Amino acid sequence: MPSGRLGAVRRWVVRERVAFVPAVVGVLILSLVIVTRGEQTAWLMWIALPLMMLSLGYFAVISLLSVLYGKGEDR
């Protein structure tokens, strides 16, 4: 351990962040469509809904695998 470091190096958990970004983008697009009442931006739902569906499915798969393999319990 180098003398300049006081603790362990924090590792980034990428598994959940890969799905978090499309979910946030999908929710933001959905809120834009709701605020404008779908007058001009209803076509954006073709982008928002698949983004949210894929990210929620990815969340489900990752959480299922972490439960099955017993990883993530020490976090």
SULSULQUI-V36714 format. One record per helix or strand of 2 or more residues. SS is the DSSP state (H for helix, E for strand). FROM is the first residue (numbers start at 0). TO is the last residue. Records with the same first field share a line. If there is no record, write none. Layout:
SS=FROM-TO, FROM-TO
This chain:
H=13-34, 41-68
